[in-house]
Each structure stands twice: as structure tokens, then as C-alpha cells.
């Protein structure tokens, strides 16, 4: 039996609002290394999100995780919620934009490649 792994990326869950999570959320002091980039953006998103930002249904997330976990070949990435899908796809697009200018260099190391 093969073991597969799927990384779930849930968005903001509405149950958190009912439990008072958003109102009770406290942030630690940011370390200088984390004041910019994805983590800083996520902290700001969670901090500034109003009740309308918490759209995920915790029961639906649990069902999706269970169902995907039973698949023979689960997806590597499993964004759950529109906000999660947006965050994951934006990060992947950014990675593509960062690496695409390196295509010529990447291909230049093959045997028989024309040296620049």
C-alpha cells in the first residue's frame, strides 16, 4: 500500500467567528525577518478581515479533507475556500514569474548547448 500526502490549505473558517476567535486573536511582536513577504501579508489579512472574510464552513472542510484522504491519488495541494485558492495560486504565479527569466541559464548547461 502506497502512502500519499495532500497538503490542505484551509482559508478563514466561519466557525472561528462564532467562537470569538477573530476578536480574541492577539499577535506576537513581529520579528524583523518576518515583517515583509508572505507571512506579513497573511498576518495583515487575518488582522484586518471582518466577519465577511471568514467564509469557510468548518464542516465542509472536514468532509473535503476526509474525502480527499480516501482517494488513491490525492492532490498534492488542496486549497479549501476561495481565499485559500487565491493565496495558493498567487504564490505559485509569483514563483513562476521569478524563475521564468532563468530559462536560458537553465537550458545552457546541457551537453551540446551553445555556450553563451
Biopython code that builds the backbone (N, CA, C, O; Angstrom):
import numpy as np
from Bio.PDB.StructureBuilder import StructureBuilder

atoms = [
    (1, "UNK", "N", (0.845, -1.189, 0.000)),
    (1, "UNK", "CA", (0.000, 0.000, 0.000)),
    (1, "UNK", "C", (0.882, 1.241, 0.000)),
    (1, "UNK", "O", (1.746, 1.397, 0.863)),
    (2, "UNK", "N", (0.667, 2.103, -0.950)),
    (2, "UNK", "CA", (1.431, 3.347, -1.040)),
    (2, "UNK", "C", (0.836, 4.390, -0.101)),
    (2, "UNK", "O", (-0.375, 4.437, 0.115)),
    (3, "UNK", "N", (1.687, 5.199, 0.436)),
    (3, "UNK", "CA", (1.241, 6.289, 1.297)),
    (3, "UNK", "C", (1.339, 7.576, 0.502)),
    (3, "UNK", "O", (2.392, 7.890, -0.055)),
    (4, "UNK", "N", (0.250, 8.320, 0.447)),
    (4, "UNK", "CA", (0.227, 9.587, -0.274)),
    (4, "UNK", "C", (-0.041, 10.702, 0.718)),
    (4, "UNK", "O", (-0.572, 10.478, 1.805)),
    (5, "UNK", "N", (0.331, 11.886, 0.329)),
    (5, "UNK", "CA", (0.140, 13.039, 1.205)),
    (5, "UNK", "C", (-0.511, 14.161, 0.422)),
    (5, "UNK", "O", (-0.153, 14.421, -0.727)),
    (6, "UNK", "N", (-1.460, 14.815, 1.044)),
    (6, "UNK", "CA", (-2.085, 16.003, 0.463)),
    (6, "UNK", "C", (-1.989, 17.112, 1.490)),
    (6, "UNK", "O", (-2.371, 16.924, 2.645)),
    (7, "UNK", "N", (-1.488, 18.251, 1.087)),
    (7, "UNK", "CA", (-1.406, 19.402, 1.987)),
    (7, "UNK", "C", (-2.687, 20.213, 1.860)),
    (7, "UNK", "O", (-2.987, 20.758, 0.798)),
    (8, "UNK", "N", (-3.439, 20.285, 2.955)),
    (8, "UNK", "CA", (-4.660, 21.086, 2.966)),
    (8, "UNK", "C", (-4.302, 22.528, 3.294)),
    (8, "UNK", "O", (-3.501, 22.791, 4.190)),
    (9, "UNK", "N", (-4.895, 23.447, 2.570)),
    (9, "UNK", "CA", (-4.689, 24.878, 2.779)),
    (9, "UNK", "C", (-6.058, 25.522, 3.019)),
    (9, "UNK", "O", (-6.640, 26.114, 2.110)),
    (10, "UNK", "N", (-6.568, 25.399, 4.263)),
    (10, "UNK", "CA", (-7.901, 25.991, 4.503)),
    (10, "UNK", "C", (-7.818, 27.502, 4.596)),
    (10, "UNK", "O", (-6.823, 28.066, 5.052)),
    (11, "UNK", "N", (-8.881, 28.136, 4.156)),
    (11, "UNK", "CA", (-8.994, 29.579, 4.300)),
    (11, "UNK", "C", (-9.541, 29.913, 5.682)),
    (11, "UNK", "O", (-9.490, 29.093, 6.599)),
    (12, "UNK", "N", (-10.061, 31.120, 5.818)),
    (12, "UNK", "CA", (-10.629, 31.542, 7.100)),
    (12, "UNK", "C", (-11.987, 30.889, 7.290)),
    (12, "UNK", "O", (-12.846, 30.965, 6.412)),
    (13, "UNK", "N", (-12.184, 30.248, 8.436)),
    (13, "UNK", "CA", (-13.395, 29.482, 8.688)),
    (13, "UNK", "C", (-14.391, 30.265, 9.513)),
    (13, "UNK", "O", (-14.034, 30.886, 10.514)),
    (14, "UNK", "N", (-15.637, 30.233, 9.090)),
    (14, "UNK", "CA", (-16.682, 30.994, 9.763)),
    (14, "UNK", "C", (-16.872, 30.546, 11.201)),
    (14, "UNK", "O", (-17.216, 31.377, 12.041)),
    (15, "UNK", "N", (-16.672, 29.316, 11.519)),
    (15, "UNK", "CA", (-16.799, 28.850, 12.894)),
    (15, "UNK", "C", (-15.906, 29.636, 13.835)),
    (15, "UNK", "O", (-16.213, 29.779, 15.019)),
    (16, "UNK", "N", (-14.815, 30.138, 13.316)),
    (16, "UNK", "CA", (-13.910, 30.947, 14.134)),
    (16, "UNK", "C", (-14.592, 32.207, 14.624)),
    (16, "UNK", "O", (-14.311, 32.668, 15.730)),
    (17, "UNK", "N", (-15.483, 32.773, 13.823)),
    (17, "UNK", "CA", (-16.213, 33.974, 14.222)),
    (17, "UNK", "C", (-17.149, 33.643, 15.379)),
    (17, "UNK", "O", (-17.206, 34.377, 16.365)),
    (18, "UNK", "N", (-17.881, 32.542, 15.258)),
    (18, "UNK", "CA", (-18.829, 32.175, 16.308)),
    (18, "UNK", "C", (-18.122, 31.915, 17.622)),
    (18, "UNK", "O", (-18.669, 32.193, 18.689)),
    (19, "UNK", "N", (-16.925, 31.392, 17.554)),
    (19, "UNK", "CA", (-16.179, 31.094, 18.767)),
    (19, "UNK", "C", (-15.460, 32.327, 19.298)),
    (19, "UNK", "O", (-14.792, 32.254, 20.330)),
    (20, "UNK", "N", (-15.585, 33.458, 18.610)),
    (20, "UNK", "CA", (-14.923, 34.680, 19.043)),
    (20, "UNK", "C", (-13.431, 34.689, 18.731)),
    (20, "UNK", "O", (-12.680, 35.488, 19.290)),
    (21, "UNK", "N", (-13.005, 33.800, 17.841)),
    (21, "UNK", "CA", (-11.581, 33.684, 17.532)),
    (21, "UNK", "C", (-11.005, 34.988, 17.003)),
    (21, "UNK", "O", (-9.969, 35.456, 17.474)),
    (22, "UNK", "N", (-11.683, 35.570, 16.024)),
    (22, "UNK", "CA", (-11.144, 36.772, 15.382)),
    (22, "UNK", "C", (-11.006, 37.910, 16.383)),
    (22, "UNK", "O", (-10.017, 38.643, 16.369)),
    (23, "UNK", "N", (-12.000, 38.056, 17.251)),
    (23, "UNK", "CA", (-11.952, 39.143, 18.219)),
    (23, "UNK", "C", (-10.887, 38.897, 19.295)),
    (23, "UNK", "O", (-10.304, 39.844, 19.823)),
    (24, "UNK", "N", (-10.641, 37.638, 19.611)),
    (24, "UNK", "CA", (-9.694, 37.302, 20.672)),
    (24, "UNK", "C", (-8.268, 37.145, 20.158)),
    (24, "UNK", "O", (-7.337, 36.978, 20.947)),
    (25, "UNK", "N", (-8.094, 37.197, 18.855)),
    (25, "UNK", "CA", (-6.785, 36.965, 18.272)),
    (25, "UNK", "C", (-5.786, 38.034, 18.704)),
    (25, "UNK", "O", (-6.055, 39.230, 18.588)),
    (26, "UNK", "N", (-4.652, 37.602, 19.193)),
    (26, "UNK", "CA", (-3.574, 38.504, 19.583)),
    (26, "UNK", "C", (-2.317, 38.090, 18.832)),
    (26, "UNK", "O", (-2.024, 36.902, 18.698)),
    (27, "UNK", "N", (-1.587, 39.067, 18.351)),
    (27, "UNK", "CA", (-0.365, 38.786, 17.608)),
    (27, "UNK", "C", (0.842, 39.039, 18.492)),
    (27, "UNK", "O", (0.848, 39.968, 19.300)),
    (28, "UNK", "N", (1.852, 38.215, 18.337)),
    (28, "UNK", "CA", (3.123, 38.474, 18.995)),
    (28, "UNK", "C", (3.839, 39.571, 18.230)),
    (28, "UNK", "O", (3.450, 39.913, 17.114)),
    (29, "UNK", "N", (4.872, 40.115, 18.821)),
    (29, "UNK", "CA", (5.656, 41.141, 18.135)),
    (29, "UNK", "C", (6.337, 40.518, 16.923)),
    (29, "UNK", "O", (6.926, 39.440, 17.011)),
    (30, "UNK", "N", (6.249, 41.202, 15.804)),
    (30, "UNK", "CA", (6.879, 40.692, 14.587)),
    (30, "UNK", "C", (8.396, 40.743, 14.710)),
    (30, "UNK", "O", (8.965, 41.724, 15.188)),
    (31, "UNK", "N", (9.030, 39.675, 14.273)),
    (31, "UNK", "CA", (10.482, 39.672, 14.176)),
    (31, "UNK", "C", (10.872, 40.384, 12.883)),
    (31, "UNK", "O", (10.150, 40.290, 11.890)),
    (32, "UNK", "N", (11.990, 41.087, 12.875)),
    (32, "UNK", "CA", (12.388, 41.826, 11.672)),
    (32, "UNK", "C", (12.400, 40.971, 10.397)),
    (32, "UNK", "O", (12.024, 41.452, 9.328)),
    (33, "UNK", "N", (12.821, 39.731, 10.504)),
    (33, "UNK", "CA", (12.920, 38.870, 9.322)),
    (33, "UNK", "C", (11.551, 38.555, 8.720)),
    (33, "UNK", "O", (11.466, 38.140, 7.564)),
    (34, "UNK", "N", (10.479, 38.749, 9.493)),
    (34, "UNK", "CA", (9.148, 38.383, 9.021)),
    (34, "UNK", "C", (8.230, 39.585, 8.832)),
    (34, "UNK", "O", (7.014, 39.419, 8.745)),
    (35, "UNK", "N", (8.780, 40.776, 8.767)),
    (35, "UNK", "CA", (7.955, 41.978, 8.606)),
    (35, "UNK", "C", (7.498, 42.201, 7.178)),
    (35, "UNK", "O", (6.626, 43.033, 6.929)),
    (36, "UNK", "N", (8.067, 41.478, 6.253)),
    (36, "UNK", "CA", (7.714, 41.605, 4.842)),
    (36, "UNK", "C", (7.478, 40.216, 4.277)),
    (36, "UNK", "O", (7.877, 39.220, 4.879)),
    (37, "UNK", "N", (6.849, 40.151, 3.156)),
    (37, "UNK", "CA", (6.658, 38.874, 2.487)),
    (37, "UNK", "C", (5.339, 38.211, 2.835)),
    (37, "UNK", "O", (4.420, 38.844, 3.356)),
    (38, "UNK", "N", (5.267, 36.923, 2.535)),
    (38, "UNK", "CA", (4.010, 36.179, 2.641)),
    (38, "UNK", "C", (3.457, 36.154, 4.059)),
    (38, "UNK", "O", (2.252, 36.318, 4.250)),
    (39, "UNK", "N", (4.306, 35.955, 5.047)),
    (39, "UNK", "CA", (3.807, 35.892, 6.418)),
    (39, "UNK", "C", (3.240, 37.241, 6.858)),
    (39, "UNK", "O", (2.195, 37.288, 7.507)),
    (40, "UNK", "N", (3.906, 38.319, 6.518)),
    (40, "UNK", "CA", (3.400, 39.650, 6.870)),
    (40, "UNK", "C", (2.060, 39.910, 6.175)),
    (40, "UNK", "O", (1.148, 40.478, 6.777)),
    (41, "UNK", "N", (1.943, 39.500, 4.926)),
    (41, "UNK", "CA", (0.687, 39.675, 4.203)),
    (41, "UNK", "C", (-0.428, 38.860, 4.848)),
    (41, "UNK", "O", (-1.557, 39.336, 4.973)),
    (42, "UNK", "N", (-0.114, 37.637, 5.257)),
    (42, "UNK", "CA", (-1.129, 36.798, 5.891)),
    (42, "UNK", "C", (-1.564, 37.383, 7.235)),
    (42, "UNK", "O", (-2.755, 37.419, 7.543)),
    (43, "UNK", "N", (-0.606, 37.837, 8.026)),
    (43, "UNK", "CA", (-0.948, 38.444, 9.322)),
    (43, "UNK", "C", (-1.873, 39.642, 9.111)),
    (43, "UNK", "O", (-2.862, 39.797, 9.828)),
    (44, "UNK", "N", (-1.561, 40.478, 8.142)),
    (44, "UNK", "CA", (-2.400, 41.650, 7.866)),
    (44, "UNK", "C", (-3.786, 41.227, 7.394)),
    (44, "UNK", "O", (-4.789, 41.828, 7.780)),
    (45, "UNK", "N", (-3.841, 40.207, 6.572)),
    (45, "UNK", "CA", (-5.118, 39.720, 6.068)),
    (45, "UNK", "C", (-6.009, 39.239, 7.215)),
    (45, "UNK", "O", (-7.182, 39.603, 7.290)),
    (46, "UNK", "N", (-5.451, 38.428, 8.097)),
    (46, "UNK", "CA", (-6.228, 37.905, 9.222)),
    (46, "UNK", "C", (-6.606, 39.037, 10.177)),
    (46, "UNK", "O", (-7.741, 39.103, 10.647)),
    (47, "UNK", "N", (-5.666, 39.915, 10.459)),
    (47, "UNK", "CA", (-5.907, 41.023, 11.390)),
    (47, "UNK", "C", (-7.017, 41.943, 10.884)),
    (47, "UNK", "O", (-7.847, 42.403, 11.668)),
    (48, "UNK", "N", (-7.035, 42.212, 9.579)),
    (48, "UNK", "CA", (-7.964, 43.187, 9.018)),
    (48, "UNK", "C", (-9.266, 42.590, 8.502)),
    (48, "UNK", "O", (-10.180, 43.328, 8.134)),
    (49, "UNK", "N", (-9.361, 41.268, 8.471)),
    (49, "UNK", "CA", (-10.559, 40.629, 7.923)),
    (49, "UNK", "C", (-11.747, 40.844, 8.851)),
    (49, "UNK", "O", (-11.662, 40.617, 10.057)),
    (50, "UNK", "N", (-12.838, 41.278, 8.276)),
    (50, "UNK", "CA", (-14.087, 41.395, 9.026)),
    (50, "UNK", "C", (-14.831, 40.075, 8.956)),
    (50, "UNK", "O", (-14.357, 39.128, 8.329)),
    (51, "UNK", "N", (-15.978, 40.002, 9.586)),
    (51, "UNK", "CA", (-16.751, 38.758, 9.577)),
    (51, "UNK", "C", (-17.037, 38.233, 8.165)),
    (51, "UNK", "O", (-17.136, 37.025, 7.951)),
    (52, "UNK", "N", (-17.167, 39.159, 7.205)),
    (52, "UNK", "CA", (-17.438, 38.720, 5.829)),
    (52, "UNK", "C", (-16.245, 38.000, 5.214)),
    (52, "UNK", "O", (-16.402, 37.293, 4.219)),
    (53, "UNK", "N", (-15.068, 38.164, 5.781)),
    (53, "UNK", "CA", (-13.876, 37.493, 5.261)),
    (53, "UNK", "C", (-13.772, 36.043, 5.687)),
    (53, "UNK", "O", (-13.041, 35.264, 5.077)),
    (54, "UNK", "N", (-14.504, 35.675, 6.739)),
    (54, "UNK", "CA", (-14.461, 34.310, 7.247)),
    (54, "UNK", "C", (-15.599, 33.523, 6.591)),
    (54, "UNK", "O", (-16.695, 33.424, 7.143)),
    (55, "UNK", "N", (-15.326, 32.970, 5.418)),
    (55, "UNK", "CA", (-16.389, 32.368, 4.617)),
    (55, "UNK", "C", (-16.410, 30.845, 4.668)),
    (55, "UNK", "O", (-17.393, 30.237, 4.245)),
    (56, "UNK", "N", (-15.371, 30.223, 5.166)),
    (56, "UNK", "CA", (-15.288, 28.765, 5.130)),
    (56, "UNK", "C", (-16.191, 28.092, 6.149)),
    (56, "UNK", "O", (-16.334, 28.566, 7.276)),
    (57, "UNK", "N", (-16.793, 26.998, 5.750)),
    (57, "UNK", "CA", (-17.646, 26.187, 6.615)),
    (57, "UNK", "C", (-16.785, 25.059, 7.189)),
    (57, "UNK", "O", (-16.349, 24.188, 6.437)),
    (58, "UNK", "N", (-16.528, 25.052, 8.501)),
    (58, "UNK", "CA", (-15.661, 24.018, 9.086)),
    (58, "UNK", "C", (-16.121, 22.590, 8.797)),
    (58, "UNK", "O", (-15.291, 21.704, 8.595)),
    (59, "UNK", "N", (-17.436, 22.357, 8.774)),
    (59, "UNK", "CA", (-17.937, 21.010, 8.482)),
    (59, "UNK", "C", (-17.613, 20.614, 7.043)),
    (59, "UNK", "O", (-17.265, 19.463, 6.778)),
    (60, "UNK", "N", (-17.727, 21.564, 6.114)),
    (60, "UNK", "CA", (-17.401, 21.281, 4.710)),
    (60, "UNK", "C", (-15.913, 21.002, 4.550)),
    (60, "UNK", "O", (-15.526, 20.136, 3.765)),
    (61, "UNK", "N", (-15.075, 21.727, 5.289)),
    (61, "UNK", "CA", (-13.626, 21.479, 5.249)),
    (61, "UNK", "C", (-13.333, 20.067, 5.752)),
    (61, "UNK", "O", (-12.563, 19.333, 5.134)),
    (62, "UNK", "N", (-13.943, 19.690, 6.868)),
    (62, "UNK", "CA", (-13.720, 18.354, 7.416)),
    (62, "UNK", "C", (-14.142, 17.272, 6.419)),
    (62, "UNK", "O", (-13.438, 16.278, 6.242)),
    (63, "UNK", "N", (-15.302, 17.470, 5.765)),
    (63, "UNK", "CA", (-15.752, 16.494, 4.760)),
    (63, "UNK", "C", (-14.766, 16.409, 3.599)),
    (63, "UNK", "O", (-14.437, 15.317, 3.134)),
    (64, "UNK", "N", (-14.298, 17.564, 3.135)),
    (64, "UNK", "CA", (-13.374, 17.574, 1.993)),
    (64, "UNK", "C", (-12.063, 16.870, 2.351)),
    (64, "UNK", "O", (-11.545, 16.079, 1.562)),
    (65, "UNK", "N", (-11.535, 17.153, 3.529)),
    (65, "UNK", "CA", (-10.280, 16.517, 3.952)),
    (65, "UNK", "C", (-10.471, 15.001, 4.061)),
    (65, "UNK", "O", (-9.621, 14.232, 3.612)),
    (66, "UNK", "N", (-11.574, 14.580, 4.651)),
    (66, "UNK", "CA", (-11.864, 13.153, 4.778)),
    (66, "UNK", "C", (-11.987, 12.505, 3.399)),
    (66, "UNK", "O", (-11.368, 11.473, 3.140)),
    (67, "UNK", "N", (-12.782, 13.108, 2.517)),
    (67, "UNK", "CA", (-12.997, 12.541, 1.186)),
    (67, "UNK", "C", (-11.700, 12.457, 0.391)),
    (67, "UNK", "O", (-11.423, 11.440, -0.245)),
    (68, "UNK", "N", (-10.913, 13.515, 0.426)),
    (68, "UNK", "CA", (-9.654, 13.506, -0.317)),
    (68, "UNK", "C", (-8.684, 12.495, 0.294)),
    (68, "UNK", "O", (-7.925, 11.845, -0.423)),
    (69, "UNK", "N", (-8.713, 12.368, 1.613)),
    (69, "UNK", "CA", (-7.839, 11.400, 2.271)),
    (69, "UNK", "C", (-8.131, 9.960, 1.890)),
    (69, "UNK", "O", (-7.267, 9.098, 2.052)),
    (70, "UNK", "N", (-9.301, 9.683, 1.400)),
    (70, "UNK", "CA", (-9.684, 8.337, 0.993)),
    (70, "UNK", "C", (-9.352, 8.053, -0.477)),
    (70, "UNK", "O", (-9.510, 6.921, -0.932)),
    (71, "UNK", "N", (-8.900, 9.050, -1.213)),
    (71, "UNK", "CA", (-8.576, 8.868, -2.630)),
    (71, "UNK", "C", (-7.267, 8.096, -2.781)),
    (71, "UNK", "O", (-6.368, 8.208, -1.948)),
    (72, "UNK", "N", (-7.174, 7.318, -3.849)),
    (72, "UNK", "CA", (-5.936, 6.590, -4.131)),
    (72, "UNK", "C", (-4.796, 7.536, -4.467)),
    (72, "UNK", "O", (-3.646, 7.292, -4.101)),
    (73, "UNK", "N", (-5.120, 8.609, -5.162)),
    (73, "UNK", "CA", (-4.095, 9.582, -5.564)),
    (73, "UNK", "C", (-4.579, 10.977, -5.211)),
    (73, "UNK", "O", (-5.073, 11.698, -6.078)),
    (74, "UNK", "N", (-4.445, 11.368, -3.948)),
    (74, "UNK", "CA", (-4.917, 12.702, -3.554)),
    (74, "UNK", "C", (-4.054, 13.789, -4.178)),
    (74, "UNK", "O", (-2.892, 13.553, -4.507)),
    (75, "UNK", "N", (-4.615, 14.964, -4.339)),
    (75, "UNK", "CA", (-3.825, 16.069, -4.895)),
    (75, "UNK", "C", (-2.727, 16.482, -3.916)),
    (75, "UNK", "O", (-2.873, 16.345, -2.701)),
    (76, "UNK", "N", (-1.649, 16.980, -4.460)),
    (76, "UNK", "CA", (-0.562, 17.460, -3.606)),
    (76, "UNK", "C", (-1.002, 18.695, -2.826)),
    (76, "UNK", "O", (-0.704, 18.810, -1.637)),
    (77, "UNK", "N", (-1.688, 19.595, -3.461)),
    (77, "UNK", "CA", (-2.191, 20.817, -2.825)),
    (77, "UNK", "C", (-3.709, 20.775, -2.819)),
    (77, "UNK", "O", (-4.331, 20.374, -3.803)),
    (78, "UNK", "N", (-4.297, 21.187, -1.720)),
    (78, "UNK", "CA", (-5.748, 21.156, -1.609)),
    (78, "UNK", "C", (-6.228, 22.462, -0.975)),
    (78, "UNK", "O", (-6.534, 22.496, 0.217)),
    (79, "UNK", "N", (-6.297, 23.544, -1.771)),
    (79, "UNK", "CA", (-6.829, 24.787, -1.209)),
    (79, "UNK", "C", (-8.321, 24.634, -0.938)),
    (79, "UNK", "O", (-9.071, 24.147, -1.784)),
    (80, "UNK", "N", (-8.735, 25.049, 0.236)),
    (80, "UNK", "CA", (-10.139, 24.911, 0.639)),
    (80, "UNK", "C", (-10.681, 26.283, 0.976)),
    (80, "UNK", "O", (-10.406, 26.830, 2.045)),
    (81, "UNK", "N", (-11.446, 26.829, 0.065)),
    (81, "UNK", "CA", (-12.005, 28.168, 0.212)),
    (81, "UNK", "C", (-11.457, 29.066, -0.871)),
    (81, "UNK", "O", (-10.335, 28.882, -1.342)),
    (82, "UNK", "N", (-12.256, 30.038, -1.261)),
    (82, "UNK", "CA", (-11.829, 30.968, -2.297)),
    (82, "UNK", "C", (-10.595, 31.752, -1.895)),
    (82, "UNK", "O", (-9.724, 32.009, -2.726)),
    (83, "UNK", "N", (-10.512, 32.139, -0.620)),
    (83, "UNK", "CA", (-9.345, 32.891, -0.162)),
    (83, "UNK", "C", (-8.091, 32.029, -0.205)),
    (83, "UNK", "O", (-7.019, 32.508, -0.576)),
    (84, "UNK", "N", (-8.220, 30.769, 0.169)),
    (84, "UNK", "CA", (-7.072, 29.863, 0.124)),
    (84, "UNK", "C", (-6.644, 29.612, -1.312)),
    (84, "UNK", "O", (-5.450, 29.598, -1.611)),
    (85, "UNK", "N", (-7.610, 29.415, -2.205)),
    (85, "UNK", "CA", (-7.285, 29.190, -3.614)),
    (85, "UNK", "C", (-6.535, 30.393, -4.180)),
    (85, "UNK", "O", (-5.532, 30.241, -4.878)),
    (86, "UNK", "N", (-7.030, 31.584, -3.872)),
    (86, "UNK", "CA", (-6.370, 32.799, -4.347)),
    (86, "UNK", "C", (-4.941, 32.894, -3.813)),
    (86, "UNK", "O", (-4.018, 33.201, -4.568)),
    (87, "UNK", "N", (-4.754, 32.636, -2.528)),
    (87, "UNK", "CA", (-3.417, 32.746, -1.929)),
    (87, "UNK", "C", (-2.445, 31.744, -2.535)),
    (87, "UNK", "O", (-1.306, 32.094, -2.845)),
    (88, "UNK", "N", (-2.886, 30.496, -2.706)),
    (88, "UNK", "CA", (-2.003, 29.469, -3.263)),
    (88, "UNK", "C", (-1.662, 29.773, -4.713)),
    (88, "UNK", "O", (-0.496, 29.693, -5.100)),
    (89, "UNK", "N", (-2.660, 30.123, -5.523)),
    (89, "UNK", "CA", (-2.376, 30.391, -6.934)),
    (89, "UNK", "C", (-1.544, 31.654, -7.109)),
    (89, "UNK", "O", (-0.702, 31.710, -8.005)),
    (90, "UNK", "N", (-1.757, 32.663, -6.278)),
    (90, "UNK", "CA", (-0.937, 33.880, -6.361)),
    (90, "UNK", "C", (0.520, 33.556, -6.035)),
    (90, "UNK", "O", (1.428, 34.053, -6.703)),
    (91, "UNK", "N", (0.749, 32.737, -5.027)),
    (91, "UNK", "CA", (2.118, 32.366, -4.662)),
    (91, "UNK", "C", (2.783, 31.571, -5.774)),
    (91, "UNK", "O", (3.956, 31.792, -6.078)),
    (92, "UNK", "N", (2.050, 30.651, -6.383)),
    (92, "UNK", "CA", (2.626, 29.864, -7.482)),
    (92, "UNK", "C", (2.918, 30.735, -8.698)),
    (92, "UNK", "O", (3.945, 30.554, -9.352)),
    (93, "UNK", "N", (2.034, 31.674, -9.010)),
    (93, "UNK", "CA", (2.290, 32.592, -10.131)),
    (93, "UNK", "C", (3.537, 33.437, -9.875)),
    (93, "UNK", "O", (4.330, 33.673, -10.786)),
    (94, "UNK", "N", (3.703, 33.882, -8.654)),
    (94, "UNK", "CA", (4.889, 34.677, -8.297)),
    (94, "UNK", "C", (6.157, 33.853, -8.470)),
    (94, "UNK", "O", (7.167, 34.359, -8.959)),
    (95, "UNK", "N", (6.107, 32.601, -8.077)),
    (95, "UNK", "CA", (7.279, 31.725, -8.262)),
    (95, "UNK", "C", (7.594, 31.548, -9.732)),
    (95, "UNK", "O", (8.761, 31.554, -10.122)),
    (96, "UNK", "N", (6.561, 31.389, -10.557)),
    (96, "UNK", "CA", (6.787, 31.268, -11.997)),
    (96, "UNK", "C", (7.416, 32.542, -12.564)),
    (96, "UNK", "O", (8.357, 32.480, -13.355)),
    (97, "UNK", "N", (6.888, 33.693, -12.151)),
    (97, "UNK", "CA", (7.457, 34.965, -12.631)),
    (97, "UNK", "C", (8.926, 35.096, -12.220)),
    (97, "UNK", "O", (9.732, 35.647, -12.970)),
    (98, "UNK", "N", (9.268, 34.603, -11.061)),
    (98, "UNK", "CA", (10.652, 34.717, -10.582)),
    (98, "UNK", "C", (11.594, 33.778, -11.330)),
    (98, "UNK", "O", (12.762, 34.113, -11.527)),
    (99, "UNK", "N", (11.114, 32.620, -11.745)),
    (99, "UNK", "CA", (12.005, 31.632, -12.356)),
    (99, "UNK", "C", (12.050, 31.710, -13.877)),
    (99, "UNK", "O", (13.050, 31.316, -14.477)),
    (100, "UNK", "N", (11.003, 32.204, -14.509)),
    (100, "UNK", "CA", (10.964, 32.230, -15.974)),
    (100, "UNK", "C", (12.138, 32.979, -16.601)),
    (100, "UNK", "O", (12.630, 32.537, -17.640)),
    (101, "UNK", "N", (12.615, 34.085, -16.032)),
    (101, "UNK", "CA", (13.782, 34.756, -16.638)),
    (101, "UNK", "C", (15.057, 33.910, -16.588)),
    (101, "UNK", "O", (16.051, 34.271, -17.217)),
    (102, "UNK", "N", (15.049, 32.805, -15.862)),
    (102, "UNK", "CA", (16.234, 31.956, -15.730)),
    (102, "UNK", "C", (16.221, 30.776, -16.695)),
    (102, "UNK", "O", (17.086, 29.903, -16.624)),
    (103, "UNK", "N", (15.236, 30.749, -17.602)),
    (103, "UNK", "CA", (15.130, 29.612, -18.512)),
    (103, "UNK", "C", (16.380, 29.438, -19.368)),
    (103, "UNK", "O", (16.871, 28.319, -19.515)),
    (104, "UNK", "N", (16.901, 30.517, -19.931)),
    (104, "UNK", "CA", (18.085, 30.405, -20.790)),
    (104, "UNK", "C", (19.256, 29.822, -20.019)),
    (104, "UNK", "O", (19.953, 28.942, -20.526)),
    (105, "UNK", "N", (19.481, 30.293, -18.815)),
    (105, "UNK", "CA", (20.560, 29.756, -17.985)),
    (105, "UNK", "C", (20.319, 28.280, -17.692)),
    (105, "UNK", "O", (21.244, 27.474, -17.795)),
    (106, "UNK", "N", (19.114, 27.922, -17.337)),
    (106, "UNK", "CA", (18.803, 26.530, -17.015)),
    (106, "UNK", "C", (19.099, 25.608, -18.196)),
    (106, "UNK", "O", (19.666, 24.530, -18.018)),
    (107, "UNK", "N", (18.719, 26.026, -19.386)),
    (107, "UNK", "CA", (18.923, 25.189, -20.571)),
    (107, "UNK", "C", (20.379, 25.215, -21.050)),
    (107, "UNK", "O", (20.794, 24.324, -21.792)),
    (108, "UNK", "N", (21.141, 26.199, -20.648)),
    (108, "UNK", "CA", (22.512, 26.355, -21.142)),
    (108, "UNK", "C", (23.486, 25.328, -20.594)),
    (108, "UNK", "O", (24.609, 25.236, -21.090)),
    (109, "UNK", "N", (23.102, 24.560, -19.598)),
    (109, "UNK", "CA", (24.066, 23.622, -19.000)),
    (109, "UNK", "C", (23.992, 22.228, -19.620)),
    (109, "UNK", "O", (24.720, 21.329, -19.198)),
    (110, "UNK", "N", (23.133, 22.037, -20.602)),
    (110, "UNK", "CA", (23.002, 20.718, -21.251)),
    (110, "UNK", "C", (24.213, 20.432, -22.125)),
    (110, "UNK", "O", (24.813, 21.348, -22.687)),
    (111, "UNK", "N", (24.572, 19.144, -22.236)),
    (111, "UNK", "CA", (25.625, 18.754, -23.166)),
    (111, "UNK", "C", (25.255, 19.224, -24.560)),
    (111, "UNK", "O", (24.122, 19.033, -25.002)),
    (112, "UNK", "N", (26.187, 19.828, -25.242)),
    (112, "UNK", "CA", (25.960, 20.304, -26.595)),
    (112, "UNK", "C", (25.273, 21.656, -26.673)),
    (112, "UNK", "O", (25.018, 22.157, -27.768)),
    (113, "UNK", "N", (24.976, 22.243, -25.544)),
    (113, "UNK", "CA", (24.341, 23.563, -25.565)),
    (113, "UNK", "C", (25.351, 24.578, -26.068)),
    (113, "UNK", "O", (26.549, 24.460, -25.811)),
    (114, "UNK", "N", (24.858, 25.569, -26.784)),
    (114, "UNK", "CA", (25.710, 26.630, -27.303)),
    (114, "UNK", "C", (26.151, 27.512, -26.135)),
    (114, "UNK", "O", (25.310, 28.145, -25.497)),
    (115, "UNK", "N", (27.461, 27.566, -25.842)),
    (115, "UNK", "CA", (27.895, 28.413, -24.734)),
    (115, "UNK", "C", (27.652, 29.889, -25.033)),
    (115, "UNK", "O", (27.853, 30.367, -26.150)),
    (116, "UNK", "N", (27.221, 30.574, -24.014)),
    (116, "UNK", "CA", (26.914, 31.998, -24.203)),
    (116, "UNK", "C", (28.165, 32.832, -24.242)),
    (116, "UNK", "O", (28.090, 34.051, -24.395)),
]
sb = StructureBuilder()
sb.init_structure("model")
sb.init_model(0)
sb.init_chain("A")
sb.init_seg("    ")
for serial, (resi, resn, name, xyz) in enumerate(atoms, 1):
    if name == "N":
        sb.init_residue(resn, " ", resi, " ")
    sb.init_atom(name, np.array(xyz, "f"), 0.0, 1.0, " ", f" {name:<3s}", serial, name[0])
structure = sb.get_structure()
